[in-house]
């Protein structure tokens, strides 16, 4: 009788412990997906690399209250100088530091050189501070397929 009661008790706890394990995996899965992203990608004839510049704009404005904004400029470049196709489109930008992730879209995308595309995003309520480093992940689309490329240990500067 005691064995039967204990076995029922453990059987009832089994789904709870499995559920906890699954929750932990889900919780940690977010950053592990980004941590496996390469800093260089070869897609067909293109060898792509990501460079960036990040800064918090502390410039005061006249006549209105201003909050510091985090500006991100990223460049997706073909390392061999090949002309990038017009079908390559920048979509999202992720900034990560430990457990924090900020996601933004590009408010400006330009292609001044044929071998690179630059995207600029702005976050008016940044969670990161200047003089710290983040990992940047840029998401882009080429021929209908999503790709991600990373730049690690990118320092956030400040501008007055």
Protein Blocks (a to p, Z undefined) as FASTA:
>chain_A
ZZmmmmmmmmmmmmmmmmmmmmmmmmmmmmmmmmmpcfbdcehjbccdddddddddfbdc
ehiacddddddddddddfklpacdfklccfbdcddehjbccddddfbdcdfbfkbccddd
ddfbbfbdehiacdddddddeehiacddddehiacdddZZ
